[in-house]
């Protein structure tokens, strides 16, 4: 049945048709679904552009301070549903498209995911951009417009295969090229001194041009800008060379420029040492700082007021060259003295750390740094001299000085980007309470002593618009019925649900919503990978990047142990479970790729075992991305957050699951601890070693082999995997992986196995008490509102940026 159109949707419909005709160039008869998608975006975009102009004008008139979020990653996903929902146009669009026999939900899937990020850090940047607009804070995101974002993951015979994702292949109706916002970014060359001033004469120059995407806040309160840089050769073609027949040589400069913005480094937590990565980091930092300075000078006429009008947040160390670049521009171009430039720089810049893993702390070989950025090298030395003098003055010893230094002198000399960011910032924050504490105690201990007020905590959050309202409209509607609409404005309003947790009728309806979402997911997965899932089974989900510290292996080994038990006692009253895995592995990360293969090998065997039947299913869903997360999370009963304690800085998936009424099984790591504090110890299943226990065990006397042999179930699972039970085609496939567990087990899989298995048993027992499970689910939703990225952004705004 078509709903009769009236008012808003009629007007929208007329605009969609006009866009289809005059901008897409199709009539209704010829239009394909992707033409309708483009027409729908273009029609909606007109409203967004009006709000965009109005937002910019307001900031300008108020002379307001602007926030700049510099990030090499923005993991945005799709934009259409987000924009419609934030503008309150979803119904109108549904009806307008419905008049042409089109289903909005299907049209939405034609939009490719903007996957300009690896995982948590990139998705956090996207949530922050949405919250900044929703809180009406004037803000710009700066990043790179990668031609190929995150790779597409195909699973071939159980193995990950990486394919390029061409998200821009059919154009991108959300972006606007700004040819007037173009900057020259230099590389290499030499530094000369001219009339007392220093001048850098780069050997190579590349032009950065801006592409802007509007970011729509909740209720269209504000539209901010995500500005992504594209690279062009200053001279795209050398005609003389071309005419002389050297066709490739004539285009070489453009090829070099292209390569800068060609790929997102698909390394998560393992810095790829490539020169290209350093070039990307400088390219984007330089263009962004030049743009920020140009805008500031245009509005305020000088640079000294920068800290009052500009706040720059560095998303990890990837943009930390911004410190040296800002210093260079202030000193060399604006002719400020070093000390004054240093005060302005530190007054403007703040830095967020996202990891303490030693292999993820960026540092660059000094000769490479010096060759590519000779002027910045001088500035880094000058900053270092100043900082180390201060440390000496305050009585720091040689060991502390060595730890504080921007130059790592152990072995091949390297520039430490975290130290550069730390000293160049007035605020350095961690992303969850435990992580911030560990920053103070470990990696930054000496810098923390030197600058004891600099480190602060800003626990991560996620946007409830995308991760609750849009991803789970059924639950959102139910919550509105139960407690009214206040939580739509402020997610902490979800707390009102707490009083209703014991309401059996509400519990049953929460259950119905969950079941409907599980049916949707089951249908999707049947179409996608041909597997049939029972929506009444417990959906037990671990979806995130594949990394040893995240311990997918712990989950898989426990799955094998469960499988063995079921086969030994098929007559027992088992709780039917579906184990869902998804995630990408860095292409060069051997063990992570092997873990994906293991998940698929286990799935193949378990799912085909007639004795196990419907009691246990294992699924590895290929090509995990934002859009897939939006389908899976609302359908999850159990959220696996089982990293080795002390290693997951925060986690943000943990928050998304809780918003959607899943219970967490997790370690005392990252934000899990704070989630536990807010949803209540009795509404979460916590197990395993603490960060302190892990450190103590690693310090001495940990013997994983003895532990494994001492636990019958664990030993059987490990031996069966190691001996090829799940890989009969290649029986030694997992021998080395399992031997690694026996010998060193850095990630404490064996040490936590028993506690994890017990925790899973507790989950099983709780699941049987349906009413108690529903109560706990409601307490999770009620308690998790604090993890809205609105709260996080408010904290940044007040304590770091001085806006709000
Ligand atoms: C560095 C150099 C060269 C190439 C790649 C990289 C690189 C890329 C991405 C290093 C690290 C990352 C990503 C880190 C990341 O996603 N960290 C996660 O950040 C989340 C948001 O704060 C936290 O919730 C997670 O706990 C943390 O792992």
Boltz pocket constraint, residues with backbone or C-beta under 6 A from the ligand:
constraints:
  - pocket:
      binder: B
      contacts: [[A, 118], [A, 119], [A, 120], [A, 121], [A, 122], [A, 124], [A, 265], [A, 267], [A, 268], [A, 269], [A, 270], [A, 271], [A, 272], [A, 273], [A, 277], [A, 353], [A, 354], [A, 355], [A, 360], [A, 362], [A, 431], [A, 460], [A, 647], [A, 648], [A, 649], [A, 650], [A, 651], [A, 652], [A, 670]]
      max_distance: 6.0
